[in-house]
């Protein structure tokens, strides 16, 4: 499967959620040719990928669909996403 799907619970308050969304948007701007935000949802796309991230009041849900050239790197990309989530959400 070439898609990456991740769901994580969190205990971020409203201000921390807003900060997390803003940080993610800033990070994605370096990779995405299109980045849209609607409330707590970020939609993005770039060469070889499309995705969405939703930061709700109690969880983070993300899905990235990888193109043909990115498919071989799915495991590495998923590991990096998980590492960033662990850091940002305070998982030990």
DSSP file (Angstrom, degrees, kcal/mol; ACC not computed):
  #  RESIDUE AA STRUCTURE BP1 BP2  ACC     N-H-->O    O-->H-N    N-H-->O    O-->H-N    TCO  KAPPA ALPHA  PHI   PSI    X-CA   Y-CA   Z-CA
    1    1 A X              0   0    0      0, 0.0    73,-0.0     0, 0.0     0, 0.0   0.000 360.0 360.0 360.0 137.2    0.0    0.0    0.0
    2    2 A X        +     0   0    0     64,-0.1    64,-0.8     2,-0.0     2,-0.2   0.521 360.0  94.4 -97.1  -6.9    1.4    3.4   -0.9
    3    3 A X  E     -A   65   0A   0     62,-0.2     2,-0.5    60,-0.0    62,-0.2  -0.592  61.9-148.0 -87.5 148.9   -0.8    5.5    1.4
    4    4 A X  E     -A   64   0A   0     60,-2.6    60,-2.5    -2,-0.2     2,-0.4  -0.976  18.8-179.9-112.8 122.6    0.3    6.5    4.9
    5    5 A X  E     +A   63   0A   0     -2,-0.5     2,-0.4    58,-0.2    58,-0.2  -0.990   3.4 172.8-127.1 127.1   -2.5    6.8    7.4
    6    6 A X  E     -A   62   0A   0     56,-2.5    56,-2.9    -2,-0.4     2,-0.4  -0.998  10.8-178.4-137.0 135.0   -1.8    7.9   11.0
    7    7 A X  E     +A   61   0A   0     -2,-0.4     2,-0.4    54,-0.2    54,-0.2  -0.997  10.5 173.6-132.0 129.7   -4.2    8.6   13.9
    8    8 A X  E     -A   60   0A   0     52,-2.7    52,-3.1    -2,-0.4     2,-0.1  -0.998  26.3-130.3-135.5 136.5   -2.9    9.7   17.3
    9    9 A X  E     -A   59   0A   0     -2,-0.4     2,-0.3    50,-0.2    50,-0.3  -0.461  30.9-177.4 -74.5 158.4   -4.7   10.9   20.4
   10   10 A X        -     0   0    0     48,-2.1    80,-0.1    -2,-0.1    79,-0.0  -0.972  33.4-146.9-150.2 166.1   -3.5   14.1   22.0
   11   11 A X        +     0   0    0     -2,-0.3     2,-0.2    78,-0.2    47,-0.1  -0.088  47.9 144.5-122.6  30.8   -4.2   16.3   25.0
   12   12 A X        -     0   0    0      1,-0.1    -2,-0.1     4,-0.1     2,-0.1  -0.482  44.1-132.6 -73.6 138.9   -3.3   19.7   23.4
   13   13 A X     >  -     0   0    0     -2,-0.2     4,-2.6     1,-0.1     5,-0.2  -0.280  36.9 -89.7 -79.4 177.6   -5.4   22.7   24.5
   14   14 A X  H  > S+     0   0    0      1,-0.2     4,-2.3     2,-0.2     5,-0.2   0.886 127.4  48.6 -58.6 -42.6   -6.8   25.1   21.9
   15   15 A X  H  > S+     0   0    0      1,-0.2     4,-2.1     2,-0.2    -1,-0.2   0.905 112.7  47.7 -65.8 -41.6   -3.8   27.3   21.8
   16   16 A X  H  > S+     0   0    0      2,-0.2     4,-2.4     1,-0.2    -2,-0.2   0.868 110.8  52.1 -68.0 -36.6   -1.4   24.4   21.5
   17   17 A X  H  X S+     0   0    0     -4,-2.6     4,-2.5     2,-0.2    -2,-0.2   0.930 109.6  49.1 -63.1 -45.1   -3.5   22.9   18.7
   18   18 A X  H  X S+     0   0    0     -4,-2.3     4,-2.3     1,-0.2    -2,-0.2   0.905 111.9  49.0 -60.8 -42.1   -3.4   26.2   16.8
   19   19 A X  H  X S+     0   0    0     -4,-2.1     4,-2.6     2,-0.2    -1,-0.2   0.904 110.3  50.8 -63.4 -42.5    0.4   26.4   17.3
   20   20 A X  H  X S+     0   0    0     -4,-2.4     4,-2.3     2,-0.2    -2,-0.2   0.904 111.1  48.0 -63.5 -41.9    0.8   22.8   16.0
   21   21 A X  H  X S+     0   0    0     -4,-2.5     4,-2.5     2,-0.2    -2,-0.2   0.919 112.7  48.6 -64.9 -43.3   -1.3   23.5   12.9
   22   22 A X  H  X S+     0   0    0     -4,-2.3     4,-2.3     2,-0.2    -2,-0.2   0.906 112.1  48.7 -64.2 -42.1    0.7   26.7   12.2
   23   23 A X  H  X S+     0   0    0     -4,-2.6     4,-2.4     2,-0.2    -1,-0.2   0.910 112.1  48.9 -63.3 -42.9    4.0   24.9   12.6
   24   24 A X  H  X S+     0   0    0     -4,-2.3     4,-2.9     2,-0.2     5,-0.2   0.912 110.0  51.2 -64.3 -42.4    2.9   22.1   10.3
   25   25 A X  H  X S+     0   0    0     -4,-2.5     4,-1.7     1,-0.2    -2,-0.2   0.921 110.7  49.0 -60.9 -43.8    1.7   24.5    7.7
   26   26 A X  H  X S+     0   0    0     -4,-2.3     4,-0.6     1,-0.2    -1,-0.2   0.916 113.1  47.6 -61.5 -42.9    5.1   26.3    7.8
   27   27 A X  H >< S+     0   0    0     -4,-2.4     3,-1.2     1,-0.2     4,-0.3   0.927 111.3  49.9 -63.7 -45.9    6.9   23.0    7.5
   28   28 A X  H >X S+     0   0    0     -4,-2.9     4,-3.4     1,-0.3     3,-1.9   0.780  94.5  72.8 -67.8 -26.7    4.8   21.8    4.6
   29   29 A X  H 3< S+     0   0    0     -4,-1.7    -1,-0.3     1,-0.3    -2,-0.2   0.807  91.4  59.5 -58.2 -27.5    5.3   25.0    2.7
   30   30 A X  T << S+     0   0    0     -3,-1.2    -1,-0.3    -4,-0.6    -2,-0.2   0.674 120.5  24.2 -72.9 -17.1    8.8   23.9    2.0
   31   31 A X  T <4 S+     0   0    0     -3,-1.9    16,-0.4    -4,-0.3     2,-0.3   0.677 106.9  79.3-117.1 -30.7    7.6   20.7    0.2
   32   32 A X     <  -     0   0    0     -4,-3.4    14,-0.3    14,-0.1     3,-0.1  -0.613  50.6-162.7 -92.4 140.6    4.1   21.4   -1.0
   33   33 A X  S    S+     0   0    0     12,-2.0     2,-0.4    -2,-0.3    13,-0.2   0.664  89.8  35.8 -87.4 -18.9    3.2   23.3   -4.1
   34   34 A X  E     +B   45   0A   0     11,-2.1    11,-2.0     2,-0.0     2,-0.4  -0.997  65.9 170.9-135.5 131.5   -0.3   23.7   -2.8
   35   35 A X  E     +B   44   0A   0     -2,-0.4     2,-0.4     9,-0.2     9,-0.2  -0.960   5.2 177.2-142.3 120.0   -1.3   24.2    0.8
   36   36 A X  E     -B   43   0A   0      7,-3.0     7,-2.7    -2,-0.4     2,-0.5  -0.956  11.2-159.5-124.5 142.9   -4.8   25.1    2.0
   37   37 A X  E     +B   42   0A   0     -2,-0.4     2,-0.4     5,-0.2     5,-0.2  -0.984  12.7 173.7-123.6 131.6   -6.2   25.5    5.5
   38   38 A X  E >   -B   41   0A   0      3,-2.6     3,-1.6    -2,-0.5     2,-0.4  -0.874  67.1 -59.7-133.5 100.9   -9.8   25.3    6.4
   39   39 A X  T 3  S-     0   0    0     -2,-0.4    -1,-0.0     1,-0.3    15,-0.0  -0.491 122.3 -10.2  64.3-120.7  -10.2   25.4   10.2
   40   40 A X  T 3  S+     0   0    0     -2,-0.4    15,-2.4    -3,-0.1     2,-0.5   0.223 119.4  93.2 -94.0  12.8   -8.4   22.5   11.8
   41   41 A X  E <   -BC  38  54A   0     -3,-1.6    -3,-2.6    13,-0.2     2,-0.5  -0.924  52.7-167.0-115.3 129.4   -7.7   20.8    8.4
   42   42 A X  E     -BC  37  53A   0     11,-2.9    11,-2.3    -2,-0.5     2,-0.4  -0.953   4.5-170.3-109.4 130.9   -4.6   21.2    6.2
   43   43 A X  E     +BC  36  52A   0     -7,-2.7    -7,-3.0    -2,-0.5     2,-0.3  -0.968  15.9 167.8-117.3 138.1   -4.7   19.9    2.6
   44   44 A X  E     -BC  35  51A   0      7,-2.5     7,-2.6    -2,-0.4     2,-0.3  -0.976  15.6-178.2-148.6 157.4   -1.5   19.8    0.7
   45   45 A X  E     +BC  34  50A   0    -11,-2.0   -11,-2.1    -2,-0.3   -12,-2.0  -0.985   8.9 159.3-154.4 155.0    0.0   18.5   -2.5
   46   46 A X  E >   - C   0  49A   0      3,-2.5     3,-1.6    -2,-0.3     2,-0.8  -0.852  58.5 -39.8-156.1-170.7    3.3   18.5   -4.2
   47   47 A X  T 3  S-     0   0    0    -16,-0.4     3,-0.1     1,-0.3    20,-0.1  -0.507 129.7  -0.8 -67.6 107.0    5.3   16.6   -6.8
   48   48 A X  T 3  S+     0   0    0     -2,-0.8    19,-3.7     1,-0.1     2,-0.3   0.532 122.9  64.1  93.9   7.3    4.4   12.9   -6.1
   49   49 A X  E <   -CD  46  66A   0     -3,-1.6    -3,-2.5    17,-0.3     2,-0.3  -0.996  45.1-174.5-157.8 155.1    2.1   13.3   -3.1
   50   50 A X  E     +CD  45  65A   0     15,-1.7    15,-3.3    -2,-0.3     2,-0.3  -0.964  24.1 155.3-140.6 154.4   -1.2   14.6   -1.8
   51   51 A X  E     -CD  44  64A   0     -7,-2.6    -7,-2.5    -2,-0.3     2,-0.3  -0.997  29.1-141.8-169.1 171.0   -2.5   14.6    1.8
   52   52 A X  E     -CD  43  63A   0     11,-2.2    11,-2.5    -2,-0.3     2,-0.4  -0.986   8.3-165.9-140.7 149.8   -4.6   16.0    4.6
   53   53 A X  E     -CD  42  62A   0    -11,-2.3   -11,-2.9    -2,-0.3     2,-0.5  -0.995   4.1-167.8-135.8 131.4   -4.1   16.5    8.3
   54   54 A X  E     -CD  41  61A   0      7,-3.0     7,-2.6    -2,-0.4     2,-0.8  -0.984   5.3-166.0-120.8 125.0   -6.9   17.2   10.8
   55   55 A X  E     + D   0  60A   0    -15,-2.4     5,-0.2    -2,-0.5   -34,-0.1  -0.854  21.0 178.6-109.5  94.2   -6.1   18.3   14.3
   56   56 A X        -     0   0    0      3,-2.2    -2,-0.0    -2,-0.8     0, 0.0  -0.164  48.5 -84.6 -85.8-175.4   -9.3   17.9   16.2
   57   57 A X  S    S+     0   0    0      1,-0.2     3,-0.1   -46,-0.0    -1,-0.1   0.720 124.8  15.3 -66.3 -20.0   -9.9   18.6   19.9
   58   58 A X  S    S+     0   0    0      1,-0.2   -48,-2.1   -47,-0.1     2,-0.3   0.408 123.7  33.8-135.3   2.3   -8.6   15.1   20.9
   59   59 A X  E     -A    9   0A   0    -50,-0.3    -3,-2.2     2,-0.0     2,-0.5  -0.992  56.1-135.1-155.1 162.0   -6.7   13.6   18.0
   60   60 A X  E     -AD   8  55A   0    -52,-3.1   -52,-2.7    -2,-0.3     2,-0.4  -0.989  24.6-175.3-117.9 127.8   -4.5   14.1   15.0
   61   61 A X  E     +AD   7  54A   0     -7,-2.6    -7,-3.0    -2,-0.5     2,-0.4  -0.990   6.4 174.2-125.9 130.1   -5.4   12.2   11.8
   62   62 A X  E     -AD   6  53A   0    -56,-2.9   -56,-2.5    -2,-0.4     2,-0.4  -0.984  13.6-174.3-138.1 148.5   -3.3   12.3    8.7
   63   63 A X  E     -AD   5  52A   0    -11,-2.5   -11,-2.2    -2,-0.4     2,-0.5  -0.984   2.8-174.9-141.7 129.7   -3.3   10.7    5.3
   64   64 A X  E     -AD   4  51A   0    -60,-2.5   -60,-2.6    -2,-0.4     2,-0.6  -0.991  11.3-155.6-125.4 125.1   -0.7   11.0    2.6
   65   65 A X  E     -AD   3  50A   0    -15,-3.3   -15,-1.7    -2,-0.5     2,-0.3  -0.894  17.8-149.6-100.1 122.7   -1.1    9.4   -0.8
   66   66 A X  E     - D   0  49A   0    -64,-0.8   -17,-0.3    -2,-0.6   -64,-0.1  -0.711   4.2-135.1 -96.7 141.1    2.2    8.8   -2.4
   67   67 A X    >>  -     0   0    0    -19,-3.7     4,-1.5    -2,-0.3     3,-0.5  -0.206  40.5 -84.9 -80.4 179.5    2.9    8.8   -6.2
   68   68 A X  T 34 S+     0   0    0      1,-0.2     4,-0.5     2,-0.2     3,-0.2   0.865 126.5  49.2 -56.8 -42.5    5.0    6.2   -8.0
   69   69 A X  T 34 S+     0   0    0      1,-0.2    -1,-0.2     2,-0.1     3,-0.2   0.794 114.5  44.6 -71.9 -27.1    8.3    7.9   -7.4
   70   70 A X  T X4 S+     0   0    0     -3,-0.5     3,-2.0   -22,-0.2    -1,-0.2   0.655  88.9  88.3 -90.4 -16.9    7.7    8.3   -3.6
   71   71 A X  G >< S+     0   0    0     -4,-1.5     3,-1.8     1,-0.3     4,-0.2   0.855  81.3  58.2 -53.1 -41.5    6.3    4.8   -3.0
   72   72 A X  G 3  S+     0   0    0     -4,-0.5    -1,-0.3     1,-0.3     3,-0.2   0.714 106.2  51.5 -63.5 -16.2    9.7    3.1   -2.4
   73   73 A X  G <> S+     0   0    0     -3,-2.0     4,-2.7     1,-0.2    -1,-0.3   0.240  74.6 111.4-102.3  12.5   10.2    5.6    0.5
   74   74 A X  H <> S+     0   0    0     -3,-1.8     4,-2.8     1,-0.2     5,-0.2   0.901  76.9  48.7 -56.0 -47.7    6.9    5.0    2.3
   75   75 A X  H  > S+     0   0    0     -4,-0.2     4,-2.2    -3,-0.2    -1,-0.2   0.907 114.0  45.9 -62.6 -42.3    8.5    3.2    5.4
   76   76 A X  H  > S+     0   0    0      2,-0.2     4,-2.1     1,-0.2    -1,-0.2   0.908 114.2  48.4 -67.2 -41.8   11.1    6.0    5.9
   77   77 A X  H  X S+     0   0    0     -4,-2.7     4,-2.4     2,-0.2    -2,-0.2   0.918 111.7  49.4 -64.0 -43.4    8.5    8.7    5.4
   78   78 A X  H  X S+     0   0    0     -4,-2.8     4,-2.5    -5,-0.2    -1,-0.2   0.897 110.3  50.9 -63.9 -40.4    6.1    7.1    7.8
   79   79 A X  H  X S+     0   0    0     -4,-2.2     4,-2.2    -5,-0.2    -1,-0.2   0.901 110.9  48.8 -63.3 -40.7    8.8    6.7   10.4
   80   80 A X  H  X S+     0   0    0     -4,-2.1     4,-2.3     2,-0.2    -2,-0.2   0.899 110.5  50.4 -67.5 -40.4    9.8   10.4   10.1
   81   81 A X  H  X S+     0   0    0     -4,-2.4     4,-2.5     1,-0.2    -2,-0.2   0.937 111.7  48.5 -60.5 -46.7    6.1   11.4   10.4
   82   82 A X  H  X S+     0   0    0     -4,-2.5     4,-2.7     1,-0.2    -2,-0.2   0.889 109.4  52.8 -62.1 -39.7    5.8    9.3   13.6
   83   83 A X  H  X S+     0   0    0     -4,-2.2     4,-2.1     2,-0.2    -1,-0.2   0.925 110.8  46.7 -61.9 -44.6    9.0   10.7   15.0
   84   84 A X  H  X S+     0   0    0     -4,-2.3     4,-2.8     2,-0.2     5,-0.2   0.902 112.4  50.1 -65.8 -40.2    7.8   14.3   14.5
   85   85 A X  H  X S+     0   0    0     -4,-2.5     4,-3.0     2,-0.2     6,-0.3   0.924 108.9  52.1 -63.3 -43.4    4.4   13.5   16.0
   86   86 A X  H  X>S+     0   0    0     -4,-2.7     5,-2.3     1,-0.2     4,-0.6   0.919 114.1  44.0 -57.8 -43.7    6.0   11.9   19.1
   87   87 A X  H ><5S+     0   0    0     -4,-2.1     3,-0.6     3,-0.2    -2,-0.2   0.944 117.8  42.9 -65.9 -48.9    8.1   15.0   19.6
   88   88 A X  H 3<5S+     0   0    0     -4,-2.8    -2,-0.2     1,-0.2    -1,-0.2   0.848 118.0  44.1 -69.8 -35.5    5.3   17.5   19.0
   89   89 A X  H 3<5S-     0   0    0     -4,-3.0    -1,-0.2    -5,-0.2   -78,-0.2   0.434 112.1-115.2 -92.8   0.8    2.7   15.5   21.1
   90   90 A X  T <<5 +     0   0    0     -3,-0.6     2,-0.4    -4,-0.6    -3,-0.2   0.790  53.2 164.6  75.6  28.5    5.1   14.8   23.9
   91   91 A X      <       0   0    0     -5,-2.3    -1,-0.2    -6,-0.3    -2,-0.1  -0.665 360.0 360.0 -79.8 131.4    5.1   11.0   23.6
   92   92 A X              0   0    0     -2,-0.4    -1,-0.1    -5,-0.0    -5,-0.1   0.432 360.0 360.0 -86.1 360.0    8.1    9.5   25.5
